[in-house]
């Protein structure tokens, strides 16, 4: 699993794994636009079902600019995860610098009583390869 997902965080029985890749074909470097795609796998290792309600991202670029993103669900979904189930999704991030980082948390609700709890999204770097001078 570590070969597929480079970054992992576990909170209260929920594991969040992240894999990130720079996408040169979707970037416009001459226009100061760098693009990454990230794949997230959420695993429920708890004894009860949980439902993802909201997300909170902190996206930082190498100039120090911070963008906070809050919203419902992930890519239009609020998955209900039974014990042992996983949910995968893919999304992207564009920066105006060639390096940065993302981190955050999801808010989940316990299916049994609706109690909310936060689950950490691990910190992961966004780094475009530097071009080598010949």
PyMOL commands that set and color helices and strands:
alter all, ss='L'
color gray80, all
select helices_A, chain A and resi 24-26+29-31
alter helices_A, ss='H'
color red, helices_A
select strands_A, chain A and resi 7-11+14-22+34-44+50-61+66-72+80-81+86-95+99-110+116-127
alter strands_A, ss='S'
color yellow, strands_A
deselect
rebuild
show_as cartoon
